[in-house]
Amino acid sequence: MKYTTLKKSDIEVSVIGLGTNAVGGHNLFQKLNEENGKELVREALNIGVTFFDTADIYGFGRSEELVGEVLKDIKRDDFVIATKGGQHWFENGSIKVDNHPDYLREAVDKSLYRLQLDYVDLYYLHFPDTETPFAESIGELARLKEEGKIRAIGVSNVSLEQLKEANVHGNISVLQSPYHMLDRSAETELLPYCVENNISFIPYGPLAFGLLGGTFTQDFKFDTHDWRQSLPLFQSKQFHQTLEIVNKLKQFASQKNTTLPNLALAWLLAQEGVDAVIPGGKRKERILENSQAIEIILSKEELNIINHILRND
């Protein structure tokens, strides 16, 4: 495994992390096996993964609980945990984005309880609520950092203007935002800002939520409750066009004696400003396969070829 340090911090992470929305994320996926989820975390640890990404909204706290059950037996300095808060859920099933300082403080404490930890390494504001000024929400997270409950502050799902506002005092260490071969919109504004302002960029959905796994076919149908079916990438016309690009990428990966998922992860890690990737999964075999992406070196010529494929030239 290879390791790097998150910006504005002394937090060292594996460049291949593990996203755990399928570990106890019963509100996101159907028929999840919790024991398999914990095995996924254990296998990641076994191969040198130290960076684990979760959120309180995954399974309404269940993901944090399961991840915590595994990590409680691991020496604290041997792993880095990132979680997210700012989505308030209620017993009737409704969810409200809430960045109020009082709620964030409560959310951090609840996450620490579920994770069985005294502090979280990286805490993200999951979504902005468009009502609470960042001076208040990020200010409260900065106070929690001073108290030792958070080591670094991140934001997720923000525009460039929101990122600038959140980072006005230089408090933001990490931005987590959608970025993968099939969605390069982050390259226009967000990624350059992060590079210029010493902020680590951590893409989420690095495998395009499964599309860059290379197993989808033109006649694929989602389970009724799979959240991915609402994404533009999976809408009929775009889905079929995207699969043509995916098939060309698979051919290129094969010529390089690797797999499409590993090519996709290596491509992200080759982008300036991207410090780590956090692919998810449901099977422990997947994390072992993903870890092999660190061995792939892409030349400038190969990156140019990939760019042509992605533009569908």
ChimeraX attribute file (.defattr): number of C-alpha atoms within 10 A of each C-alpha:
attribute: neighborCount
match mode: 1-to-1
recipient: residues
	/A:1	14
	/A:2	13
	/A:3	17
	/A:4	14
	/A:5	15
	/A:6	21
	/A:7	20
	/A:8	16
	/A:9	14
	/A:10	11
	/A:11	17
	/A:12	17
	/A:13	23
	/A:14	23
	/A:15	24
	/A:16	30
	/A:17	27
	/A:18	25
	/A:19	21
	/A:20	27
	/A:21	25
	/A:22	25
	/A:23	30
	/A:24	26
	/A:25	25
	/A:26	18
	/A:27	17
	/A:28	16
	/A:29	18
	/A:30	14
	/A:31	7
	/A:32	16
	/A:33	14
	/A:34	18
	/A:35	11
	/A:36	16
	/A:37	25
	/A:38	23
	/A:39	16
	/A:40	27
	/A:41	24
	/A:42	16
	/A:43	18
	/A:44	23
	/A:45	21
	/A:46	11
	/A:47	12
	/A:48	19
	/A:49	26
	/A:50	23
	/A:51	26
	/A:52	25
	/A:53	23
	/A:54	24
	/A:55	26
	/A:56	27
	/A:57	23
	/A:58	22
	/A:59	19
	/A:60	19
	/A:61	18
	/A:62	22
	/A:63	28
	/A:64	30
	/A:65	21
	/A:66	20
	/A:67	25
	/A:68	21
	/A:69	15
	/A:70	17
	/A:71	23
	/A:72	12
	/A:73	8
	/A:74	12
	/A:75	8
	/A:76	12
	/A:77	9
	/A:78	14
	/A:79	19
	/A:80	20
	/A:81	24
	/A:82	20
	/A:83	25
	/A:84	25
	/A:85	26
	/A:86	26
	/A:87	23
	/A:88	17
	/A:89	15
	/A:90	10
	/A:91	6
	/A:92	6
	/A:93	7
	/A:94	8
	/A:95	12
	/A:96	11
	/A:97	16
	/A:98	23
	/A:99	27
	/A:100	18
	/A:101	19
	/A:102	12
	/A:103	17
	/A:104	23
	/A:105	19
	/A:106	11
	/A:107	18
	/A:108	23
	/A:109	18
	/A:110	16
	/A:111	23
	/A:112	19
	/A:113	15
	/A:114	19
	/A:115	26
	/A:116	17
	/A:117	16
	/A:118	12
	/A:119	21
	/A:120	23
	/A:121	19
	/A:122	25
	/A:123	29
	/A:124	25
	/A:125	28
	/A:126	23
	/A:127	17
	/A:128	22
	/A:129	17
	/A:130	11
	/A:131	10
	/A:132	14
	/A:133	16
	/A:134	23
	/A:135	16
	/A:136	15
	/A:137	23
	/A:138	28
	/A:139	16
	/A:140	19
	/A:141	26
	/A:142	20
	/A:143	13
	/A:144	21
	/A:145	19
	/A:146	11
	/A:147	11
	/A:148	14
	/A:149	22
	/A:150	22
	/A:151	21
	/A:152	26
	/A:153	26
	/A:154	27
	/A:155	25
	/A:156	20
	/A:157	16
	/A:158	18
	/A:159	14
	/A:160	16
	/A:161	11
	/A:162	16
	/A:163	20
	/A:164	18
	/A:165	15
	/A:166	24
	/A:167	20
	/A:168	13
	/A:169	11
	/A:170	13
	/A:171	17
	/A:172	25
	/A:173	24
	/A:174	25
	/A:175	25
	/A:176	20
	/A:177	20
	/A:178	17
	/A:179	22
	/A:180	21
	/A:181	19
	/A:182	18
	/A:183	14
	/A:184	12
	/A:185	12
	/A:186	18
	/A:187	13
	/A:188	10
	/A:189	12
	/A:190	19
	/A:191	25
	/A:192	15
	/A:193	18
	/A:194	23
	/A:195	14
	/A:196	9
	/A:197	15
	/A:198	16
	/A:199	25
	/A:200	24
	/A:201	29
	/A:202	27
	/A:203	23
	/A:204	22
	/A:205	21
	/A:206	26
	/A:207	26
	/A:208	20
	/A:209	17
	/A:210	16
	/A:211	21
	/A:212	28
	/A:213	16
	/A:214	16
	/A:215	12
	/A:216	15
	/A:217	11
	/A:218	11
	/A:219	7
	/A:220	10
	/A:221	10
	/A:222	10
	/A:223	11
	/A:224	8
	/A:225	11
	/A:226	12
	/A:227	13
	/A:228	17
	/A:229	14
	/A:230	9
	/A:231	10
	/A:232	11
	/A:233	20
	/A:234	19
	/A:235	12
	/A:236	12
	/A:237	10
	/A:238	11
	/A:239	18
	/A:240	16
	/A:241	13
	/A:242	18
	/A:243	20
	/A:244	13
	/A:245	17
	/A:246	23
	/A:247	17
	/A:248	16
	/A:249	24
	/A:250	20
	/A:251	14
	/A:252	19
	/A:253	18
	/A:254	13
	/A:255	10
	/A:256	14
	/A:257	11
	/A:258	17
	/A:259	22
	/A:260	26
	/A:261	26
	/A:262	22
	/A:263	29
	/A:264	24
	/A:265	26
	/A:266	21
	/A:267	20
	/A:268	22
	/A:269	23
	/A:270	17
	/A:271	13
	/A:272	14
	/A:273	20
	/A:274	20
	/A:275	24
	/A:276	24
	/A:277	25
	/A:278	23
	/A:279	25
	/A:280	25
	/A:281	20
	/A:282	19
	/A:283	16
	/A:284	17
	/A:285	12
	/A:286	16
	/A:287	23
	/A:288	17
	/A:289	12
	/A:290	23
	/A:291	22
	/A:292	18
	/A:293	23
	/A:294	16
	/A:295	12
	/A:296	17
	/A:297	13
	/A:298	16
	/A:299	10
	/A:300	10
	/A:301	9
	/A:302	14
	/A:303	14
	/A:304	12
	/A:305	13
	/A:306	20
	/A:307	13
	/A:308	11
	/A:309	17
	/A:310	18
	/A:311	9
	/A:312	12
	/A:313	7
